[in-house]
Amino acid sequence: MLDRAEDFMGKVTFVTGPEKHCGKTTFMNRAAELARRGARASGRPGPALLTAGYDGESRDFLSGARKPAVPVCAGDLVLTTERFARPCLPEIIDVLPGHTALGRLCIARARRASVVALVGPDGNSQIAWAIDRIVAEGLTDTVLVDGAINRITQVATIGSARFVYVLRVDRGTLGQALARVRRIGMLTALPVAAAREGSQAYWLDDALTAETVARLPATARQVVVDDLTKVFLGDSELLAFVRERALLVRRSISFGGFVVSCRGLADQEFAAALDDERLAEMIAFNPYEPAMEMVA
Amino acid sequence: MNGEAWKFAQLDEFWDHYQPLSPWGKDEAQARAVLVDGPVIESRLDDIDAVLSLIEALAAEPSALDRLSYHLRRMPRVPLERKDAYEVLELFQFKKFMANYRGVALTLRAHAAVSCWLPPLVESSPVGLLALELDRSGSDPETFYIADTYDATLVVARAGIAAADQAIGAERVKAEAATRLEFGLSFDGREFIVAPRDVARTMAEAGGRWTVEPYDDTRYIVRIAPSVAAMDAMADRARFLEDERAAEARVVARISAVAGNAIPELLAMVAAVTRFDRARAGAVLARQFGMSRPRLDSRVTKLVGARLVPCADECERLGLSYTPLSTEFGADAIVLFGSNMGGKTVVLKTLIFMQLLAQTGNFVPATHFGTRVYARVEYVGELAGERLTGLSGFGLELWRLIAARTAGAPGGALLAFDELARTTGSHEAEALLSAVVEAYATAHGDRAFFATHFRGVARIPGVEYRRMRGLDRAAAGTHLGLLSGEASGAAGHRDTPPLAERLAGINRSMCYEVLPDDGADTESDALAIAEFLGLEKNLVERARYYLTKGGTYGVV
């Protein structure tokens, strides 16, 4: 799972995660390599590599703090500033409207292999604009987006997108990681509500937060939110909520699976602690830990 | 003040249909500029006429129209000021702009009336030279990069980088193969791998070909250390990269100089594109709404079949009929009487809507609209949903009146006063209204419209007095009887039939027509409407009694 070219080719995949340094960029690099090989083998264009939001991570770049660089090959597309794309001899295909703190962003095609830094636009709408430009104009149909910290909201703006959730686990964070996996598992499995017209459910136009929950009428046994990104309840609050009421979404967002990198505990220990077969099937473990082959 | 008139006339709801496609056309649409220069407006109307003819000529070739839209939509903003060095992205924008400019010009080439706006690029001109420079790179007419062909040094530097990359790659392949062969671990293109501790420790001891660092207590992170040959290649690469940077900077400086010389021509090209885009958007709008060219040389304000589109749309949504406006006004001051729901505000809105639209340089949704260009188009009254801190409705009206009176400008003003002073006592309101009407009747150059239901406004020489035809009481009576018959209790019971049905009934029985008013009719439709809405009959009858007796108490 999430270890073959077909898992990414022809898809718009947002690589998201709960915090900084959880391995999103590192995983995206691996996914890009797999997609690139698949593209070469089938004569299709290489992947497009983007990042969404630059708040924490780009500042790291500016301050010189280490941030995984993104290797690209000739034929890949990137979204970044022209200056940051320069090592890959970029052919400029389009310029995004507006400016970022790091300069104007462009969609460019790499003309040689190199390592670049990606810079993302400020808002979700610009990411959507760039992806639409890339996909609708046939530049490529494989897009990988390095998601912003703690945000999967951007996924909702692209109709055909799906997301994967990357997290790093050690013994100290095992409980929190398990809760996160269960929470995402629950949110991605929320049923889709039927049409609003004639519905008995309570349709919430705002996000589902502790405040909006407090304002819900007691009679609202079924509550519908736009999509999973509108649920801002913590793990325990969400569990309490779904014990009392049914939670539905107006629109589902595709989910590609979890990528779990265990440190200080074995992958099997994590799976055993999760104790959930449905969720376990959605997990791919550290893609940088290849199985040992027999040495002759 | 134009902004308030714009809001009053609900023009924004219509303006969304006006859709230029280029960045500069969009800027203009966003600015909502109301023009006051007659020849400029006429020239814009001429342009729309020309594009309407073009669209007609291209009717058999719809793909040509699509092509025009395609190229306009793809035009990027370009820097229009001279610089010593443009960014690479700006050079790209020049190229993309010119590619799409050529696309438009080429599509229009057989249509002389419009193609003369966008002359083809001349190779020997500064902009032609810029195009030649930029066309030396890119895999298609819109893309750009600094190609090897721009500078001989680039060829050498990039060949050097490619050779170094190849050497580094070959070393990497060898190292990956060795790792697999010796330890059964496959990097498979990964920058690093996580390996069992014992294996990693053995690798660390194997002559520096791998670097290792602890990952956790059972695993290590392993990276391939560059070989001596790979490090030599990296050093070569760094040197060639420096050469490449220097050469690229020279290329950018050279193309920038060419671009700088082309700025005056580029400015003219942007102006030409804006002109065509604006006219195209106006022509599309005119066709969509069956609009006609306004006549701006008319002494009278004349409307034939004038449609206030937002109102017509709303009527359609509500299942009500909409009557286009046909009328004519010649005086400097016009007083328009009418009951509530009689349509006098819609008349004002229609006038302002047509005037503003005409002064944006567009056609209007009317069979005929005759007017002249005014320096100001103003509305005096309360806007929907408006509340101004510290000012009552009356205070706000007066504030706007004072502003309108003091904002004199050559060229006159078209003003719409909707129910001036309606929130104050009727006696004083009529006096104030009379004074304002008188002031505009004698101040030549402006044309002011006053909608009111105060029948006691002074009859002043030179003022045109008009009224809405109002309720067809016979038709309304028939309808009222029909509704009453359906009601379970006394005629006019408030609960049945529902309000919406009664309002629709009033709408069906209302005649939205402007007539001369001789002041003879004392009763507007207010009492009839009250009756039609279901007010108790005896209350309506007593109201009629007091109306005829001038307020004197009595028993019938």
Interface residues (C-beta under 8 A of the other chain):
Chain A: N29 R30 E33 R37 P71 E82 P87 L89 P90 E91 I92 I93 D94 V95 R104 C106 R109 R111 R112 A113 D170 R263 G264 A266 N286 P287 Y288 E289 P290 M292 E293 M294 V295 A296
Chain B: P76 E87 V88 L89 F92 Q93 K96 G138 S139 E142 T143 F144 Y145 R158 I161 A162 D165 R180 L181 E182 F183 G184 L185 S186 F187 D188 G189 R190 E191 F192 I193 V194 A195 P196 V199 Y215 D216 D217 T218 R219 L241
